[in-house]
Amino acid sequence: MRAGIGLAYVNQNSRDLSSTTFAALCSAVVDALLGAAGLNDLRPEFSILSPVDKLKQIELKLYYHNYSIVNIDCTFEGDLELKPGVLKDFAQQIADLLFISPQNFTVKNYWTESLSGIKRIQVIAMIQKSEEI
C-alpha cells in the first residue's frame, strides 16, 4: 500500500468561494494521488485542466498503472464560509468521478484559531496495486 499527501489553499477573496474550494480540493486530491503513485513528473500535465478533468485524468493514470484507490481523507482547516452540506456534496462528486465508494472518501472541517482567515486543505490518499486478473 502506498500513501500520498496533497495540500491546497483556498482563495478567500474569490467571488464564488464554493467553486474555488471545489477546485482547490480537486487539486489537493490529484496531488496526493500523484504522489502516492510516484507519478510526480506528470504534475505539469494536470496544471492546465479543469478540476473535473484533473480527476478524470488521474483516475485513468492510476488505472493504467494498475493502482486502485483504497481511501482518501481530506481535512479542511480554517474558517470556511460554505453552506451546510457543501463539503459532503463535494466528497460525493469526487468519489463518483474516481469510481470509489463515498465511504472511502472522508471530509472533515476544523476551525483553528491560529489559522483564522486562512483556508487550507490537506489530503492523504492511500492506493494499492490492483490484483492481477
DSSP file with accessible surface (Angstrom, degrees, kcal/mol):
  #  RESIDUE AA STRUCTURE BP1 BP2  ACC     N-H-->O    O-->H-N    N-H-->O    O-->H-N    TCO  KAPPA ALPHA  PHI   PSI    X-CA   Y-CA   Z-CA
    1    1 A M              0   0  140      0, 0.0     2,-0.3     0, 0.0   127,-0.2   0.000 360.0 360.0 360.0 142.8    0.0    0.0    0.0
    2    2 A R  E     -A  127   0A 110    125,-3.0   125,-2.7     2,-0.0     2,-0.3  -0.916 360.0-156.0-123.8 150.8    1.2    3.5   -0.8
    3    3 A A  E     -A  126   0A  62     -2,-0.3     2,-0.3   123,-0.2   123,-0.2  -0.919   7.8-174.8-126.7 150.6    0.3    6.9    0.6
    4    4 A G  E     -A  125   0A   6    121,-2.1   121,-2.6    -2,-0.3     2,-0.4  -0.978  13.1-144.1-140.7 154.6    0.5   10.4   -0.8
    5    5 A I  E     -A  124   0A 117     -2,-0.3     2,-0.3   119,-0.2   119,-0.2  -0.966  13.2-172.1-122.8 135.9   -0.2   13.8    0.7
    6    6 A G  E     -A  123   0A   1    117,-2.9   117,-2.7    -2,-0.4     2,-0.4  -0.928   1.7-168.2-124.1 151.6   -1.7   16.8   -1.1
    7    7 A L  E     +A  122   0A  84     -2,-0.3     2,-0.3   115,-0.2   115,-0.2  -0.999   9.9 167.1-141.0 138.7   -2.0   20.4    0.1
    8    8 A A  E     -A  121   0A  13    113,-2.2   113,-3.3    -2,-0.4     2,-0.4  -0.986  22.7-141.1-147.4 154.8   -4.0   23.4   -1.3
    9    9 A Y  E     -A  120   0A 132     -2,-0.3     2,-0.4   111,-0.2   111,-0.2  -0.938  20.3-129.7-116.3 142.6   -5.0   26.8   -0.1
   10   10 A V        -     0   0   10    109,-2.7     2,-1.0    -2,-0.4   109,-0.5  -0.778  19.3-123.9 -93.9 131.8   -8.4   28.3   -0.8
   11   11 A N    >   -     0   0   91     -2,-0.4     3,-1.4     1,-0.2     9,-0.1  -0.635  25.1-168.4 -72.7 102.9   -8.5   31.8   -2.3
   12   12 A Q  T 3  S+     0   0   86     -2,-1.0    -1,-0.2     1,-0.3     5,-0.1   0.595  79.9  62.4 -74.6  -8.7  -10.7   33.5    0.3
   13   13 A N  T 3  S+     0   0  140      3,-0.1    -1,-0.3     4,-0.0     2,-0.1   0.326  77.2 124.0 -96.1   7.3  -11.2   36.6   -1.8
   14   14 A S    <   -     0   0   34     -3,-1.4     3,-0.4     1,-0.1     4,-0.1  -0.358  64.1-136.3 -69.2 147.3  -12.9   34.7   -4.6
   15   15 A R  S    S+     0   0  259      1,-0.3     2,-0.7     2,-0.1     3,-0.1   0.873 103.9  40.8 -67.6 -37.7  -16.4   35.8   -5.7
   16   16 A D     >  +     0   0   89      1,-0.2     4,-2.3     2,-0.1    -1,-0.3  -0.780  68.5 174.9-115.2  86.2  -17.5   32.2   -5.8
   17   17 A L  H  > S+     0   0   26     -2,-0.7     4,-2.6    -3,-0.4     5,-0.2   0.856  78.5  56.9 -61.8 -34.6  -16.0   30.6   -2.7
   18   18 A S  H  > S+     0   0   43      2,-0.2     4,-2.3     1,-0.2    -1,-0.2   0.945 109.8  43.5 -63.2 -47.0  -17.8   27.3   -3.3
   19   19 A S  H  > S+     0   0   64      2,-0.2     4,-2.3     1,-0.2    -2,-0.2   0.913 115.0  49.2 -65.3 -42.3  -16.3   26.9   -6.8
   20   20 A T  H  X S+     0   0   34     -4,-2.3     4,-2.4     2,-0.2    -1,-0.2   0.900 111.0  50.4 -64.0 -40.4  -12.8   27.9   -5.6
   21   21 A T  H  X S+     0   0    0     -4,-2.6     4,-2.6    -5,-0.2    -2,-0.2   0.917 110.0  49.9 -65.5 -41.9  -13.0   25.5   -2.7
   22   22 A F  H  X S+     0   0   22     -4,-2.3     4,-2.6     2,-0.2    -2,-0.2   0.930 111.3  49.0 -62.5 -43.7  -14.0   22.6   -5.0
   23   23 A A  H  X S+     0   0   30     -4,-2.3     4,-2.3     1,-0.2    -2,-0.2   0.918 112.3  48.0 -63.0 -42.5  -11.1   23.4   -7.4
   24   24 A A  H  X S+     0   0   12     -4,-2.4     4,-2.4     2,-0.2    -1,-0.2   0.911 111.2  50.6 -65.6 -41.2   -8.6   23.5   -4.5
   25   25 A L  H  X S+     0   0    0     -4,-2.6     4,-2.5     2,-0.2    -2,-0.2   0.937 110.2  49.8 -62.1 -44.6  -10.0   20.2   -3.2
   26   26 A C  H  X S+     0   0    0     -4,-2.6     4,-2.7     1,-0.2     5,-0.2   0.920 110.8  50.0 -60.1 -43.5   -9.6   18.6   -6.6
   27   27 A S  H  X S+     0   0   39     -4,-2.3     4,-2.6     1,-0.2    -1,-0.2   0.909 111.2  48.3 -63.1 -41.4   -6.1   19.8   -6.9
   28   28 A A  H  X S+     0   0    0     -4,-2.4     4,-2.4     2,-0.2    -1,-0.2   0.902 111.9  49.7 -66.7 -38.9   -5.1   18.5   -3.5
   29   29 A V  H  X S+     0   0    0     -4,-2.5     4,-2.5     2,-0.2    -2,-0.2   0.945 112.9  46.4 -63.6 -47.5   -6.7   15.1   -4.2
   30   30 A V  H  X S+     0   0    5     -4,-2.7     4,-2.9     1,-0.2     5,-0.2   0.927 111.6  52.0 -62.0 -43.1   -4.8   14.8   -7.5
   31   31 A D  H  X S+     0   0   42     -4,-2.6     4,-2.3    -5,-0.2    -1,-0.2   0.920 110.7  47.8 -60.2 -43.7   -1.6   15.9   -5.9
   32   32 A A  H  X S+     0   0    0     -4,-2.4     4,-2.5     2,-0.2    -1,-0.2   0.913 113.5  47.4 -64.8 -41.3   -2.0   13.3   -3.2
   33   33 A L  H  X S+     0   0    0     -4,-2.5     4,-2.1     2,-0.2     6,-0.2   0.900 110.9  50.9 -69.8 -39.3   -2.8   10.5   -5.7
   34   34 A L  H  X>S+     0   0    2     -4,-2.9     5,-2.8    -5,-0.2     4,-0.6   0.926 112.7  47.5 -62.0 -42.6    0.1   11.5   -8.0
   35   35 A G  H ><5S+     0   0   23     -4,-2.3     3,-0.8    -5,-0.2    -2,-0.2   0.919 110.7  50.6 -64.1 -43.4    2.5   11.4   -5.0
   36   36 A A  H 3<5S+     0   0    1     -4,-2.5    -1,-0.2     1,-0.3    -2,-0.2   0.886 113.8  45.0 -62.7 -38.2    1.2    8.0   -3.8
   37   37 A A  H 3<5S-     0   0    7     -4,-2.1    -1,-0.3    -5,-0.2    -2,-0.2   0.523 111.1-120.0 -83.6  -6.1    1.6    6.5   -7.3
   38   38 A G  T <<5S+     0   0   40     -3,-0.8     3,-0.3    -4,-0.6    -3,-0.2   0.810  75.9 127.8  71.4  29.1    5.1    8.0   -7.7
   39   39 A L    > < +     0   0   16     -5,-2.8     3,-2.3    -6,-0.2     4,-0.2  -0.102  15.5 133.1-108.2  34.3    3.9    9.9  -10.8
   40   40 A N  G >   +     0   0   75     -6,-0.3     3,-1.7     1,-0.3    -1,-0.2   0.787  62.8  68.6 -58.1 -28.6    5.1   13.4   -9.7
   41   41 A D  G 3  S+     0   0  125     -3,-0.3    -1,-0.3     1,-0.3     4,-0.2   0.668  91.4  63.0 -67.3 -12.8    6.6   14.1  -13.1
   42   42 A L  G X> S+     0   0   22     -3,-2.3     3,-1.1     1,-0.2     4,-0.8   0.502  71.3 101.2 -89.0  -2.9    3.1   14.2  -14.5
   43   43 A R  H X> S+     0   0   86     -3,-1.7     3,-1.3     1,-0.3     4,-0.9   0.867  74.6  58.4 -51.6 -43.5    2.1   17.3  -12.5
   44   44 A P  H >4 S+     0   0   91      0, 0.0     3,-0.6     0, 0.0     4,-0.5   0.858  99.0  60.1 -59.0 -31.6    2.6   19.7  -15.4
   45   45 A E  H <4 S+     0   0   96     -3,-1.1     3,-0.3     1,-0.2    -2,-0.2   0.804 107.0  46.6 -62.0 -30.5    0.1   17.8  -17.5
   46   46 A F  H X< S+     0   0    9     -3,-1.3     3,-1.2    -4,-0.8    -1,-0.2   0.654  90.6  81.6 -88.1 -16.2   -2.6   18.5  -14.8
   47   47 A S  T << S+     0   0   84     -4,-0.9    -1,-0.2    -3,-0.6    -2,-0.1   0.774  94.5  44.9 -65.7 -25.1   -2.0   22.2  -14.3
   48   48 A I  T 3  S+     0   0  148     -4,-0.5    -1,-0.3    -3,-0.3     2,-0.2   0.486  94.9  98.4 -98.1  -1.3   -4.0   23.3  -17.4
   49   49 A L  S <  S-     0   0   50     -3,-1.2    -3,-0.0    -4,-0.1    -4,-0.0  -0.488  77.3-108.8 -88.8 155.7   -7.0   21.0  -16.8
   50   50 A S     >  -     0   0   53     -2,-0.2     4,-2.6     1,-0.1     5,-0.2  -0.331  40.7-101.8 -69.8 162.1  -10.3   21.9  -15.2
   51   51 A P  H  > S+     0   0   38      0, 0.0     4,-1.7     0, 0.0     5,-0.1   0.914 123.3  46.2 -55.0 -44.3  -11.0   20.4  -11.7
   52   52 A V  H  > S+     0   0   50      1,-0.2     4,-2.3     2,-0.2     5,-0.2   0.919 112.1  50.5 -66.6 -42.0  -13.3   17.7  -13.1
   53   53 A D  H  > S+     0   0   70      1,-0.2     4,-2.6     2,-0.2    -1,-0.2   0.864 105.6  57.5 -65.6 -33.4  -10.8   16.8  -15.9
   54   54 A K  H  X S+     0   0   32     -4,-2.6     4,-2.4     2,-0.2    -1,-0.2   0.934 108.9  45.8 -59.1 -45.3   -8.0   16.6  -13.4
   55   55 A L  H  X S+     0   0    0     -4,-1.7     4,-2.1     1,-0.2    -2,-0.2   0.908 112.6  49.8 -66.2 -42.0  -10.0   13.9  -11.5
   56   56 A K  H  X S+     0   0   99     -4,-2.3     4,-1.9     1,-0.2    -1,-0.2   0.916 112.9  47.2 -61.8 -42.6  -10.8   12.0  -14.7
   57   57 A Q  H  X S+     0   0   73     -4,-2.6     4,-2.7     2,-0.2    -2,-0.2   0.899 111.0  49.4 -69.2 -39.9   -7.2   12.0  -15.8
   58   58 A I  H  X S+     0   0    0     -4,-2.4     4,-2.7     2,-0.2     5,-0.2   0.908 109.2  53.6 -68.0 -35.4   -5.8   10.9  -12.5
   59   59 A E  H  X S+     0   0   41     -4,-2.1     4,-2.3    -5,-0.2    -1,-0.2   0.936 111.5  45.6 -62.6 -43.0   -8.3    8.1  -12.4
   60   60 A L  H  X S+     0   0   65     -4,-1.9     4,-2.7     2,-0.2    -2,-0.2   0.918 111.8  51.3 -64.9 -43.7   -7.2    7.0  -15.9
   61   61 A K  H  X S+     0   0   51     -4,-2.7     4,-1.4     1,-0.2    -2,-0.2   0.922 111.8  46.9 -60.8 -43.7   -3.5    7.3  -15.0
   62   62 A L  H  <>S+     0   0    4     -4,-2.7     5,-3.1     2,-0.2    -1,-0.2   0.922 111.6  51.4 -64.3 -42.2   -4.0    5.1  -11.8
   63   63 A Y  H ><5S+     0   0  149     -4,-2.3     3,-1.6    -5,-0.2    -2,-0.2   0.940 111.0  47.1 -59.7 -47.2   -6.0    2.6  -13.8
   64   64 A Y  H 3<5S+     0   0  173     -4,-2.7    -1,-0.2     1,-0.3    -2,-0.2   0.736 111.0  51.9 -70.8 -20.6   -3.3    2.2  -16.5
   65   65 A H  T 3<5S-     0   0   82     -4,-1.4    -1,-0.3    -5,-0.2    -2,-0.2   0.252 119.5-112.8 -95.5  10.5   -0.6    2.0  -13.8
   66   66 A N  T < 5 +     0   0   50     -3,-1.6    64,-3.3     1,-0.2     2,-0.3   0.812  70.0 138.3  66.5  34.7   -2.6   -0.8  -12.2
   67   67 A Y  E   < -B  129   0A  22     -5,-3.1     2,-0.4    62,-0.3    62,-0.2  -0.852  35.4-162.2-107.8 148.4   -3.5    1.1   -9.0
   68   68 A S  E     -B  128   0A  41     60,-3.0    60,-2.3    -2,-0.3     2,-0.5  -0.958  25.9-114.6-123.9 148.9   -6.7    1.2   -7.1
   69   69 A I  E     +B  127   0A  24     -2,-0.4    58,-0.3    58,-0.2     3,-0.1  -0.684  29.5 178.1 -84.1 127.3   -7.7    3.9   -4.6
   70   70 A V  E     -     0   0A  42     56,-2.9     2,-0.3    -2,-0.5    57,-0.2   0.870  64.0 -16.5 -91.7 -49.8   -8.2    2.5   -1.1
   71   71 A N  E     -B  126   0A  51     55,-1.6    55,-3.1     2,-0.0     2,-0.4  -0.988  47.0-159.3-159.4 145.7   -9.0    5.7    0.8
   72   72 A I  E     -Bc 125 105A   0     32,-2.5    34,-2.5    -2,-0.3     2,-0.5  -0.997  12.1-169.5-130.4 127.7   -8.9    9.4    0.6
   73   73 A D  E     -Bc 124 106A  38     51,-2.9    51,-2.6    -2,-0.4     2,-0.4  -0.976   4.6-169.2-121.4 120.9   -9.0   11.6    3.7
   74   74 A C  E     -Bc 123 107A   0     32,-2.9    34,-2.2    -2,-0.5     2,-0.5  -0.933   4.3-169.3-115.0 134.7   -9.5   15.3    3.4
   75   75 A T  E     -Bc 122 108A  22     47,-3.0    47,-2.6    -2,-0.4     2,-0.5  -0.985   6.5-158.7-124.4 122.4   -9.1   17.9    6.2
   76   76 A F  E     -Bc 121 109A   1     32,-3.2    34,-3.2    -2,-0.5     2,-0.4  -0.872  11.3-167.7 -96.1 129.7  -10.2   21.5    5.8
   77   77 A E  E     +Bc 120 110A  35     43,-3.2    43,-2.9    -2,-0.5    34,-0.2  -0.976  46.6  35.3-120.2 133.3   -8.5   23.9    8.2
   78   78 A G  S    S-     0   0    0     32,-2.2     2,-1.2    -2,-0.4    41,-0.2  -0.534 101.1 -45.8 116.3 174.6   -9.7   27.4    8.7
   79   79 A D        -     0   0   67     36,-0.3     2,-0.5    39,-0.3    32,-0.1  -0.676  56.2-167.9 -85.9  96.4  -13.0   29.2    8.8
   80   80 A L        -     0   0   19     -2,-1.2     2,-0.5    -4,-0.1    -2,-0.1  -0.739  11.4-158.7 -86.5 131.9  -14.9   28.0    5.7
   81   81 A E        +     0   0  135     -2,-0.5     2,-0.3     2,-0.0   -63,-0.1  -0.469  44.2 133.1-107.5  59.0  -18.0   30.1    4.9
   82   82 A L        -     0   0   38     -2,-0.5     3,-0.1     1,-0.1    -2,-0.0  -0.757  62.8 -96.4-107.7 156.1  -19.8   27.5    2.9
   83   83 A K    >   -     0   0  168     -2,-0.3     3,-1.8     1,-0.1     4,-0.3  -0.340  55.9 -85.4 -65.1 150.5  -23.4   26.4    3.1
   84   84 A P  T 3  S+     0   0  134      0, 0.0    -1,-0.1     0, 0.0     0, 0.0  -0.269 114.5  21.7 -57.6 139.0  -24.1   23.3    5.2
   85   85 A G  T 3> S+     0   0   42     -3,-0.1     4,-2.2     1,-0.0     5,-0.2   0.306  87.9 112.0  88.6  -9.0  -23.7   20.1    3.3
   86   86 A V  H <> S+     0   0   21     -3,-1.8     4,-2.6     1,-0.2     5,-0.2   0.930  77.1  49.6 -65.5 -43.9  -21.5   21.5    0.6
   87   87 A L  H  > S+     0   0   28     -4,-0.3     4,-2.4     1,-0.2    -1,-0.2   0.903 110.5  50.8 -62.7 -38.9  -18.4   19.6    1.7
   88   88 A K  H  > S+     0   0  166      2,-0.2     4,-2.2     1,-0.2    -1,-0.2   0.909 110.0  50.4 -64.3 -38.6  -20.4   16.4    1.7
   89   89 A D  H  X S+     0   0   96     -4,-2.2     4,-2.5     2,-0.2    -2,-0.2   0.907 109.3  51.3 -64.5 -41.5  -21.6   17.2   -1.8
   90   90 A F  H  X S+     0   0   11     -4,-2.6     4,-2.6     1,-0.2     5,-0.2   0.928 109.2  50.7 -59.2 -45.4  -18.0   17.8   -2.9
   91   91 A A  H  X S+     0   0   11     -4,-2.4     4,-2.7     1,-0.2    -2,-0.2   0.913 110.5  49.2 -60.2 -42.7  -17.0   14.4   -1.5
   92   92 A Q  H  X S+     0   0   83     -4,-2.2     4,-2.4     2,-0.2    -1,-0.2   0.930 111.5  48.9 -63.5 -45.0  -19.8   12.6   -3.3
   93   93 A Q  H  X S+     0   0   86     -4,-2.5     4,-2.2     2,-0.2    -2,-0.2   0.923 114.7  44.3 -60.9 -45.0  -18.9   14.3   -6.6
   94   94 A I  H  X S+     0   0    0     -4,-2.6     4,-2.0     2,-0.2    -2,-0.2   0.916 111.7  52.3 -69.4 -42.0  -15.2   13.4   -6.3
   95   95 A A  H  X>S+     0   0    0     -4,-2.7     5,-2.4    -5,-0.2     4,-0.5   0.922 110.5  49.6 -58.9 -42.1  -15.9    9.9   -5.2
   96   96 A D  H ><5S+     0   0   88     -4,-2.4     3,-0.9     1,-0.2    -1,-0.2   0.919 110.7  48.9 -62.5 -44.0  -18.2    9.4   -8.2
   97   97 A L  H 3<5S+     0   0   40     -4,-2.2    -1,-0.2     1,-0.2    -2,-0.2   0.802 115.2  44.4 -67.4 -28.9  -15.6   10.8  -10.6
   98   98 A L  H 3<5S-     0   0    4     -4,-2.0    -1,-0.2    -5,-0.1   -29,-0.2   0.401 109.4-123.4 -95.0   1.1  -12.9    8.5   -9.1
   99   99 A F  T <<5 +     0   0  155     -3,-0.9     2,-0.3    -4,-0.5    -3,-0.2   0.896  67.4 128.9  58.1  43.6  -15.2    5.4   -9.0
  100  100 A I      < -     0   0   23     -5,-2.4    -1,-0.2    -6,-0.1    -2,-0.1  -0.890  66.8 -94.0-122.5 160.6  -14.8    4.9   -5.3
  101  101 A S    >   -     0   0   46     -2,-0.3     3,-2.2     1,-0.1     4,-0.1  -0.460  28.9-127.1 -69.1 139.4  -17.3    4.4   -2.6
  102  102 A P  G >  S+     0   0   49      0, 0.0     3,-1.5     0, 0.0    -1,-0.1   0.790 110.5  66.3 -58.2 -24.3  -18.3    7.6   -0.7
  103  103 A Q  G 3  S+     0   0  144      1,-0.3     3,-0.0     3,-0.1    -2,-0.0   0.710  97.1  54.7 -68.5 -18.9  -17.4    5.7    2.5
  104  104 A N  G <  S+     0   0   63     -3,-2.2   -32,-2.5     1,-0.1     2,-0.4   0.248  99.8  68.1 -96.3   9.8  -13.8    5.7    1.3
  105  105 A F  E <   -c   72   0A   7     -3,-1.5     2,-0.4   -34,-0.2   -32,-0.2  -0.908  68.6-176.3-131.1 102.2  -13.7    9.5    0.9
  106  106 A T  E     -c   73   0A  53    -34,-2.5   -32,-2.9    -2,-0.4     2,-0.4  -0.798   8.4-167.0-106.0 145.5  -13.9   11.4    4.1
  107  107 A V  E     +c   74   0A  39     -2,-0.4     2,-0.3   -34,-0.2   -32,-0.2  -0.999   7.1 179.7-131.6 129.2  -14.0   15.1    4.6
  108  108 A K  E     -c   75   0A  62    -34,-2.2   -32,-3.2    -2,-0.4     2,-0.4  -0.952  13.0-153.6-127.5 150.2  -13.5   16.9    7.9
  109  109 A N  E     -c   76   0A  78     -2,-0.3     2,-0.4   -34,-0.2   -32,-0.2  -0.989  13.8-179.8-127.1 123.2  -13.6   20.6    8.7
  110  110 A Y  E     -c   77   0A 121    -34,-3.2   -32,-2.2    -2,-0.4     2,-0.6  -0.978  18.2-148.7-121.5 135.5  -11.7   22.1   11.6
  111  111 A W        -     0   0  136     -2,-0.4     2,-0.5   -34,-0.2   -32,-0.1  -0.911  18.1-171.2-100.3 126.0  -11.6   25.7   12.6
  112  112 A T    >   -     0   0   49     -2,-0.6     3,-1.6     1,-0.1   -33,-0.1  -0.976  21.9-143.8-121.0 126.0   -8.2   26.6   14.2
  113  113 A E  G >  S+     0   0  153     -2,-0.5     3,-1.8     1,-0.3    -1,-0.1   0.886 101.2  55.7 -56.9 -40.0   -7.8   30.0   15.9
  114  114 A S  G 3  S+     0   0  107      1,-0.3    -1,-0.3    -3,-0.1    -3,-0.0   0.705 108.2  50.0 -69.1 -14.8   -4.2   30.3   14.7
  115  115 A L  G X  S+     0   0   25     -3,-1.6     3,-2.9     3,-0.0   -36,-0.3   0.174  77.4 152.5-105.3  16.0   -5.4   29.8   11.1
  116  116 A S  T <  S+     0   0   80     -3,-1.8     3,-0.1     1,-0.3    -3,-0.1  -0.228  72.8  13.8 -51.5 126.2   -8.1   32.4   11.3
  117  117 A G  T 3  S+     0   0   27      1,-0.2     2,-0.4   -38,-0.0    -1,-0.3   0.308 108.3  99.7  89.6  -9.4   -8.7   33.8    7.8
  118  118 A I    <   -     0   0   74     -3,-2.9     2,-0.6  -107,-0.1   -39,-0.3  -0.925  54.8-160.5-112.1 135.3   -6.7   31.0    6.1
  119  119 A K        +     0   0   11   -109,-0.5  -109,-2.7    -2,-0.4     2,-0.4  -0.960  17.3 175.8-116.3 113.8   -8.4   28.1    4.4
  120  120 A R  E     -AB   9  77A  63    -43,-2.9   -43,-3.2    -2,-0.6     2,-0.5  -0.945  16.0-156.4-121.8 141.8   -6.1   25.1    3.9
  121  121 A I  E     -AB   8  76A   0   -113,-3.3  -113,-2.2    -2,-0.4     2,-0.4  -0.973   7.7-172.2-118.7 127.2   -6.9   21.7    2.6
  122  122 A Q  E     -AB   7  75A  66    -47,-2.6   -47,-3.0    -2,-0.5     2,-0.4  -0.969   5.7-170.4-117.2 135.4   -4.8   18.6    3.4
  123  123 A V  E     -AB   6  74A   0   -117,-2.7  -117,-2.9    -2,-0.4     2,-0.5  -0.988  10.5-168.1-128.6 133.3   -5.4   15.3    1.6
  124  124 A I  E     -AB   5  73A  78    -51,-2.6   -51,-2.9    -2,-0.4     2,-0.4  -0.990  13.3-168.8-117.1 126.2   -4.0   11.9    2.4
  125  125 A A  E     -AB   4  72A   0   -121,-2.6  -121,-2.1    -2,-0.5     2,-0.5  -0.950   8.1-160.5-118.4 136.8   -4.6    9.3   -0.3
  126  126 A M  E     +AB   3  71A  56    -55,-3.1   -56,-2.9    -2,-0.4   -55,-1.6  -0.969  18.0 169.9-115.0 128.9   -4.0    5.5    0.1
  127  127 A I  E     -AB   2  69A   0   -125,-2.7  -125,-3.0    -2,-0.5     2,-0.3  -0.889  11.1-167.2-131.1 163.9   -3.6    3.4   -3.0
  128  128 A Q  E     - B   0  68A  76    -60,-2.3   -60,-3.0    -2,-0.3     2,-0.2  -0.983  35.3 -90.2-147.3 157.3   -2.6   -0.2   -3.8
  129  129 A K  E     - B   0  67A 111     -2,-0.3   -62,-0.3   -62,-0.2   -63,-0.1  -0.483  49.9-116.7 -65.4 133.9   -1.6   -2.2   -6.8
  130  130 A S        -     0   0   35    -64,-3.3     2,-0.1    -2,-0.2    -1,-0.1  -0.408  34.1 -96.1 -70.1 151.8   -4.7   -3.9   -8.2
  131  131 A E        -     0   0  160      1,-0.1     2,-0.2    -2,-0.1    -1,-0.1  -0.406  42.3-108.3 -67.4 140.4   -4.9   -7.7   -8.2
  132  132 A E              0   0  158     -2,-0.1    -1,-0.1    -3,-0.1    -3,-0.0  -0.506 360.0 360.0 -68.5 138.1   -3.8   -9.3  -11.4
  133  133 A I              0   0  213     -2,-0.2    -1,-0.0    -3,-0.1    -3,-0.0  -0.830 360.0 360.0-104.7 360.0   -6.7  -10.8  -13.3
